[in-house]
Amino acid sequence: MKAKSILTILTIALAVLTCAGQENPKPGPKPPAPAVNPLEQPHRFDITPEEKARKNPVRFTDVSVEQGKKIYMSQCAMCHGAKGDGKGELANEIKITPPDFTKAGVLDKRTDGELFAILSKGSPTMPGQGGRMTVNQRWEVVNFLRFLEGKTPAKATAKEREEMEHERTVVIPQ
Ligand code: HEC
């Protein structure tokens, strides 16, 4: 008798567990991500809250802007245009339409950290530039983007200017 009631309890317990299992099915494999249309604009960029909150360690000065400009002209202008209007020759050639950086509502809605993450990681239509320049250089490019957006940089101190002159010459791979 005793063994039978234990068996009954076990059976009930098993039935309850089975039902609970059915009510909360384990998540199966995720459905495949929808295909990305590279011409669709704008894309969502994959930016974490930590990246968004990251502060720019390079002061926004005429010197850092100048430095960022050099990199921008060789690495970004072919798509984004020398003035940042999105009308670079390569963009026209491969039929992509980068946003106009000089327009209100484009860069001003982004934090420096977001810009840093975007230019480092890229998007389906924009190659990431992370491996091609140093961390400092990327922040300098962010400063140049702020300049394109219409912001006025502070005047660098003599010390900052001197430091830049002594800054390493980094060869950017083509
Ligand atoms: C091959 C062309 C190409 C190159 C090179 C390129 N970009 Fe882009 N960039 C694009 C395109 C296209 C978009 C729009 C991307 C999208 O919506 O997915 C874009 C988007 C961006 C954005 C996002 C603007 C926003 O908030 O929506 C930033 C910032 C940016 N680029 C910065 C740069 C910088 C800085 C460089 C150089 C270091 C660079 N890009 C190099 C094509 C390029």
py3Dmol code that shows the C-alpha trace and the ligand (Angstrom):
import py3Dmol

protein = """\
ATOM      1  CA  MET A   1       0.000   0.000   0.000  1.00  0.00           C
ATOM      2  CA  LYS A   2       2.690   2.410   0.969  1.00  0.00           C
ATOM      3  CA  ALA A   3       4.640   1.771  -2.214  1.00  0.00           C
ATOM      4  CA  LYS A   4       1.497   2.367  -4.249  1.00  0.00           C
ATOM      5  CA  SER A   5       0.825   5.780  -2.697  1.00  0.00           C
ATOM      6  CA  ILE A   6       4.432   6.818  -3.318  1.00  0.00           C
ATOM      7  CA  LEU A   7       3.954   5.751  -6.916  1.00  0.00           C
ATOM      8  CA  THR A   8       0.740   7.808  -7.132  1.00  0.00           C
ATOM      9  CA  ILE A   9       2.513  10.881  -5.760  1.00  0.00           C
ATOM     10  CA  LEU A  10       5.344  10.416  -8.200  1.00  0.00           C
ATOM     11  CA  THR A  11       2.909  10.069 -11.097  1.00  0.00           C
ATOM     12  CA  ILE A  12       1.104  13.262 -10.107  1.00  0.00           C
ATOM     13  CA  ALA A  13       4.395  15.080  -9.635  1.00  0.00           C
ATOM     14  CA  LEU A  14       5.522  13.966 -13.073  1.00  0.00           C
ATOM     15  CA  ALA A  15       2.242  15.071 -14.644  1.00  0.00           C
ATOM     16  CA  VAL A  16       2.527  18.512 -12.985  1.00  0.00           C
ATOM     17  CA  LEU A  17       6.114  18.878 -14.162  1.00  0.00           C
ATOM     18  CA  THR A  18       5.203  17.875 -17.695  1.00  0.00           C
ATOM     19  CA  CYS A  19       2.380  20.436 -17.764  1.00  0.00           C
ATOM     20  CA  ALA A  20       4.640  23.153 -16.365  1.00  0.00           C
ATOM     21  CA  GLY A  21       7.163  22.273 -19.032  1.00  0.00           C
ATOM     22  CA  GLN A  22       4.553  22.707 -21.691  1.00  0.00           C
ATOM     23  CA  GLU A  23       3.391  26.028 -20.354  1.00  0.00           C
ATOM     24  CA  ASN A  24       6.910  27.414 -20.400  1.00  0.00           C
ATOM     25  CA  PRO A  25       8.521  25.880 -23.434  1.00  0.00           C
ATOM     26  CA  LYS A  26      12.258  26.393 -23.568  1.00  0.00           C
ATOM     27  CA  PRO A  27      13.163  28.961 -26.248  1.00  0.00           C
ATOM     28  CA  GLY A  28      14.142  27.087 -29.360  1.00  0.00           C
ATOM     29  CA  PRO A  29      16.758  28.249 -31.870  1.00  0.00           C
ATOM     30  CA  LYS A  30      16.186  31.890 -32.857  1.00  0.00           C
ATOM     31  CA  PRO A  31      14.605  32.495 -36.245  1.00  0.00           C
ATOM     32  CA  PRO A  32      17.225  33.636 -38.765  1.00  0.00           C
ATOM     33  CA  ALA A  33      17.836  37.394 -38.844  1.00  0.00           C
ATOM     34  CA  PRO A  34      16.136  39.126 -41.757  1.00  0.00           C
ATOM     35  CA  ALA A  35      18.407  39.669 -44.743  1.00  0.00           C
ATOM     36  CA  VAL A  36      20.143  43.050 -44.693  1.00  0.00           C
ATOM     37  CA  ASN A  37      19.568  45.277 -47.651  1.00  0.00           C
ATOM     38  CA  PRO A  38      22.854  47.202 -47.865  1.00  0.00           C
ATOM     39  CA  LEU A  39      21.183  50.094 -49.665  1.00  0.00           C
ATOM     40  CA  GLU A  40      18.533  50.567 -47.036  1.00  0.00           C
ATOM     41  CA  GLN A  41      19.195  53.725 -45.019  1.00  0.00           C
ATOM     42  CA  PRO A  42      19.664  54.446 -42.257  1.00  0.00           C
ATOM     43  CA  HIS A  43      20.909  51.266 -40.649  1.00  0.00           C
ATOM     44  CA  ARG A  44      20.767  50.600 -36.989  1.00  0.00           C
ATOM     45  CA  PHE A  45      24.247  50.497 -35.538  1.00  0.00           C
ATOM     46  CA  ASP A  46      25.084  47.906 -32.965  1.00  0.00           C
ATOM     47  CA  ILE A  47      26.148  50.151 -30.047  1.00  0.00           C
ATOM     48  CA  THR A  48      26.154  49.118 -26.374  1.00  0.00           C
ATOM     49  CA  PRO A  49      25.171  51.551 -23.563  1.00  0.00           C
ATOM     50  CA  GLU A  50      28.810  51.451 -22.350  1.00  0.00           C
ATOM     51  CA  GLU A  51      30.059  52.501 -25.769  1.00  0.00           C
ATOM     52  CA  LYS A  52      27.456  55.264 -25.972  1.00  0.00           C
ATOM     53  CA  ALA A  53      28.538  56.663 -22.586  1.00  0.00           C
ATOM     54  CA  ARG A  54      32.261  56.593 -23.367  1.00  0.00           C
ATOM     55  CA  LYS A  55      33.874  60.000 -22.953  1.00  0.00           C
ATOM     56  CA  ASN A  56      36.242  61.495 -25.506  1.00  0.00           C
ATOM     57  CA  PRO A  57      39.692  61.673 -23.858  1.00  0.00           C
ATOM     58  CA  VAL A  58      41.059  63.971 -26.606  1.00  0.00           C
ATOM     59  CA  ARG A  59      40.197  67.625 -26.034  1.00  0.00           C
ATOM     60  CA  PHE A  60      38.208  69.372 -28.803  1.00  0.00           C
ATOM     61  CA  THR A  61      40.885  71.816 -29.960  1.00  0.00           C
ATOM     62  CA  ASP A  62      41.992  73.257 -33.306  1.00  0.00           C
ATOM     63  CA  VAL A  63      45.009  70.937 -33.100  1.00  0.00           C
ATOM     64  CA  SER A  64      43.092  67.692 -32.556  1.00  0.00           C
ATOM     65  CA  VAL A  65      40.629  68.749 -35.280  1.00  0.00           C
ATOM     66  CA  GLU A  66      43.535  69.345 -37.663  1.00  0.00           C
ATOM     67  CA  GLN A  67      44.907  65.915 -36.831  1.00  0.00           C
ATOM     68  CA  GLY A  68      41.505  64.269 -37.311  1.00  0.00           C
ATOM     69  CA  LYS A  69      41.073  66.067 -40.613  1.00  0.00           C
ATOM     70  CA  LYS A  70      44.200  64.462 -42.073  1.00  0.00           C
ATOM     71  CA  ILE A  71      42.843  61.007 -41.309  1.00  0.00           C
ATOM     72  CA  TYR A  72      39.335  61.879 -42.463  1.00  0.00           C
ATOM     73  CA  MET A  73      40.616  63.134 -45.807  1.00  0.00           C
ATOM     74  CA  SER A  74      42.452  59.896 -46.532  1.00  0.00           C
ATOM     75  CA  GLN A  75      40.033  57.387 -44.954  1.00  0.00           C
ATOM     76  CA  CYS A  76      36.525  58.832 -45.025  1.00  0.00           C
ATOM     77  CA  ALA A  77      36.224  61.636 -47.591  1.00  0.00           C
ATOM     78  CA  MET A  78      35.962  59.279 -50.587  1.00  0.00           C
ATOM     79  CA  CYS A  79      32.542  58.268 -49.285  1.00  0.00           C
ATOM     80  CA  HIS A  80      31.490  61.091 -46.952  1.00  0.00           C
ATOM     81  CA  GLY A  81      32.841  63.959 -49.073  1.00  0.00           C
ATOM     82  CA  ALA A  82      35.563  66.447 -48.126  1.00  0.00           C
ATOM     83  CA  LYS A  83      32.905  68.716 -46.592  1.00  0.00           C
ATOM     84  CA  GLY A  84      31.014  65.851 -44.965  1.00  0.00           C
ATOM     85  CA  ASP A  85      27.986  66.272 -47.222  1.00  0.00           C
ATOM     86  CA  GLY A  86      27.945  62.556 -48.154  1.00  0.00           C
ATOM     87  CA  LYS A  87      28.873  63.213 -51.770  1.00  0.00           C
ATOM     88  CA  GLY A  88      32.207  61.401 -51.993  1.00  0.00           C
ATOM     89  CA  GLU A  89      33.268  60.018 -55.354  1.00  0.00           C
ATOM     90  CA  LEU A  90      33.332  56.419 -54.176  1.00  0.00           C
ATOM     91  CA  ALA A  91      29.838  56.731 -52.665  1.00  0.00           C
ATOM     92  CA  ASN A  92      28.570  57.862 -56.043  1.00  0.00           C
ATOM     93  CA  GLU A  93      30.409  55.065 -57.824  1.00  0.00           C
ATOM     94  CA  ILE A  94      29.196  52.208 -55.650  1.00  0.00           C
ATOM     95  CA  LYS A  95      25.749  53.756 -55.178  1.00  0.00           C
ATOM     96  CA  ILE A  96      25.667  54.241 -51.453  1.00  0.00           C
ATOM     97  CA  THR A  97      24.246  57.327 -49.805  1.00  0.00           C
ATOM     98  CA  PRO A  98      26.094  58.279 -46.622  1.00  0.00           C
ATOM     99  CA  PRO A  99      24.270  60.838 -44.460  1.00  0.00           C
ATOM    100  CA  ASP A 100      25.027  64.574 -44.710  1.00  0.00           C
ATOM    101  CA  PHE A 101      27.144  65.347 -41.606  1.00  0.00           C
ATOM    102  CA  THR A 102      26.595  69.096 -41.997  1.00  0.00           C
ATOM    103  CA  LYS A 103      22.824  68.779 -41.561  1.00  0.00           C
ATOM    104  CA  ALA A 104      21.194  69.288 -38.170  1.00  0.00           C
ATOM    105  CA  GLY A 105      19.872  66.061 -36.662  1.00  0.00           C
ATOM    106  CA  VAL A 106      22.585  63.786 -38.053  1.00  0.00           C
ATOM    107  CA  LEU A 107      25.695  63.988 -35.861  1.00  0.00           C
ATOM    108  CA  ASP A 108      24.196  66.072 -33.069  1.00  0.00           C
ATOM    109  CA  LYS A 109      21.958  63.176 -32.061  1.00  0.00           C
ATOM    110  CA  ARG A 110      25.048  61.045 -31.438  1.00  0.00           C
ATOM    111  CA  THR A 111      27.378  61.041 -28.437  1.00  0.00           C
ATOM    112  CA  ASP A 112      31.143  61.043 -29.040  1.00  0.00           C
ATOM    113  CA  GLY A 113      31.141  57.452 -27.784  1.00  0.00           C
ATOM    114  CA  GLU A 114      28.600  56.452 -30.435  1.00  0.00           C
ATOM    115  CA  LEU A 115      30.620  58.089 -33.216  1.00  0.00           C
ATOM    116  CA  PHE A 116      33.725  56.315 -31.937  1.00  0.00           C
ATOM    117  CA  ALA A 117      31.886  52.964 -31.985  1.00  0.00           C
ATOM    118  CA  ILE A 118      30.407  53.572 -35.461  1.00  0.00           C
ATOM    119  CA  LEU A 119      33.693  54.470 -37.086  1.00  0.00           C
ATOM    120  CA  SER A 120      35.450  51.608 -35.318  1.00  0.00           C
ATOM    121  CA  LYS A 121      32.929  48.896 -36.144  1.00  0.00           C
ATOM    122  CA  GLY A 122      31.199  50.121 -39.297  1.00  0.00           C
ATOM    123  CA  SER A 123      27.834  48.955 -40.649  1.00  0.00           C
ATOM    124  CA  PRO A 124      26.623  46.772 -43.517  1.00  0.00           C
ATOM    125  CA  THR A 125      27.526  49.545 -45.986  1.00  0.00           C
ATOM    126  CA  MET A 126      30.408  51.168 -44.167  1.00  0.00           C
ATOM    127  CA  PRO A 127      33.603  49.262 -43.463  1.00  0.00           C
ATOM    128  CA  GLY A 128      34.802  49.482 -39.850  1.00  0.00           C
ATOM    129  CA  GLN A 129      37.954  51.496 -39.456  1.00  0.00           C
ATOM    130  CA  GLY A 130      38.954  50.122 -36.070  1.00  0.00           C
ATOM    131  CA  GLY A 131      42.006  48.197 -37.194  1.00  0.00           C
ATOM    132  CA  ARG A 132      43.338  50.953 -39.377  1.00  0.00           C
ATOM    133  CA  MET A 133      44.083  53.625 -36.797  1.00  0.00           C
ATOM    134  CA  THR A 134      45.015  54.058 -33.178  1.00  0.00           C
ATOM    135  CA  VAL A 135      42.456  54.760 -30.456  1.00  0.00           C
ATOM    136  CA  ASN A 136      43.717  58.359 -30.213  1.00  0.00           C
ATOM    137  CA  GLN A 137      43.413  58.889 -33.932  1.00  0.00           C
ATOM    138  CA  ARG A 138      39.805  57.684 -33.825  1.00  0.00           C
ATOM    139  CA  TRP A 139      38.951  60.243 -31.142  1.00  0.00           C
ATOM    140  CA  GLU A 140      40.658  62.902 -33.242  1.00  0.00           C
ATOM    141  CA  VAL A 141      38.428  61.924 -36.169  1.00  0.00           C
ATOM    142  CA  VAL A 142      35.409  62.231 -33.843  1.00  0.00           C
ATOM    143  CA  ASN A 143      36.584  65.781 -33.070  1.00  0.00           C
ATOM    144  CA  PHE A 144      36.857  66.541 -36.768  1.00  0.00           C
ATOM    145  CA  LEU A 145      33.282  65.256 -37.243  1.00  0.00           C
ATOM    146  CA  ARG A 146      32.166  67.754 -34.571  1.00  0.00           C
ATOM    147  CA  PHE A 147      33.915  70.474 -36.561  1.00  0.00           C
ATOM    148  CA  LEU A 148      32.113  69.381 -39.781  1.00  0.00           C
ATOM    149  CA  GLU A 149      28.882  69.544 -37.835  1.00  0.00           C
ATOM    150  CA  GLY A 150      29.591  73.242 -37.250  1.00  0.00           C
ATOM    151  CA  LYS A 151      31.081  73.315 -33.742  1.00  0.00           C
ATOM    152  CA  THR A 152      34.005  75.626 -32.958  1.00  0.00           C
ATOM    153  CA  PRO A 153      37.016  73.973 -31.312  1.00  0.00           C
ATOM    154  CA  ALA A 154      38.942  75.577 -28.433  1.00  0.00           C
ATOM    155  CA  LYS A 155      42.401  76.930 -29.066  1.00  0.00           C
ATOM    156  CA  ALA A 156      45.054  74.373 -28.150  1.00  0.00           C
ATOM    157  CA  THR A 157      47.616  75.322 -25.529  1.00  0.00           C
ATOM    158  CA  ALA A 158      51.274  75.600 -26.560  1.00  0.00           C
ATOM    159  CA  LYS A 159      51.897  72.337 -24.716  1.00  0.00           C
ATOM    160  CA  GLU A 160      49.140  70.507 -26.595  1.00  0.00           C
ATOM    161  CA  ARG A 161      50.453  71.856 -29.888  1.00  0.00           C
ATOM    162  CA  GLU A 162      53.951  70.709 -29.054  1.00  0.00           C
ATOM    163  CA  GLU A 163      52.704  67.268 -28.040  1.00  0.00           C
ATOM    164  CA  MET A 164      50.998  66.907 -31.380  1.00  0.00           C
ATOM    165  CA  GLU A 165      54.148  67.818 -33.260  1.00  0.00           C
ATOM    166  CA  HIS A 166      55.907  65.066 -31.384  1.00  0.00           C
ATOM    167  CA  GLU A 167      53.106  62.611 -31.974  1.00  0.00           C
ATOM    168  CA  ARG A 168      54.158  59.367 -33.573  1.00  0.00           C
ATOM    169  CA  THR A 169      53.842  59.071 -37.309  1.00  0.00           C
ATOM    170  CA  VAL A 170      51.517  56.177 -37.844  1.00  0.00           C
ATOM    171  CA  VAL A 171      51.369  54.619 -41.246  1.00  0.00           C
ATOM    172  CA  ILE A 172      47.765  53.916 -42.103  1.00  0.00           C
ATOM    173  CA  PRO A 173      47.445  50.748 -44.181  1.00  0.00           C
ATOM    174  CA  GLN A 174      45.612  51.326 -47.456  1.00  0.00           C
TER     175      GLN A 174
END
"""
ligand_1 = """\
43
HEC
C 32.941 52.878 -48.280
C 32.369 54.151 -47.944
C 32.573 54.689 -46.530
C 33.757 54.940 -45.884
C 35.173 54.708 -46.359
C 33.393 55.506 -44.598
N 32.027 55.568 -44.472
Fe 30.983 56.274 -42.873
N 29.253 55.716 -43.713
C 29.115 55.219 -45.009
C 27.723 54.914 -45.252
C 27.143 54.337 -46.525
C 27.024 55.279 -44.070
C 25.552 55.092 -43.789
C 25.574 53.750 -43.149
C 24.303 53.149 -42.798
O 23.272 53.812 -42.659
O 24.411 51.926 -42.608
C 28.018 55.772 -43.130
C 27.718 56.197 -41.846
C 28.615 56.837 -41.021
C 28.296 57.426 -39.742
C 26.928 57.356 -39.064
C 26.145 58.612 -39.152
C 24.870 58.410 -38.380
O 24.826 58.829 -37.231
O 23.928 57.796 -38.906
C 29.445 57.971 -39.244
C 29.619 58.717 -37.932
C 30.489 57.707 -40.210
N 29.950 57.018 -41.280
C 31.807 58.099 -40.065
C 32.833 57.690 -40.905
C 34.228 57.993 -40.693
C 34.744 58.878 -39.577
C 34.930 57.369 -41.678
C 36.432 57.325 -41.866
C 37.213 56.909 -40.738
C 33.971 56.670 -42.529
N 32.712 56.898 -42.032
C 34.310 55.942 -43.648
C 30.128 54.989 -45.916
C 31.485 55.076 -45.623
"""
view = py3Dmol.view(width=600, height=400)
view.addModel(protein, "pdb")
view.setStyle({"model": 0}, {"cartoon": {"style": "trace"}})
view.addModel(ligand_1, "xyz")
view.setStyle({"model": 1}, {"stick": {}})
view.zoomTo()
view.show()
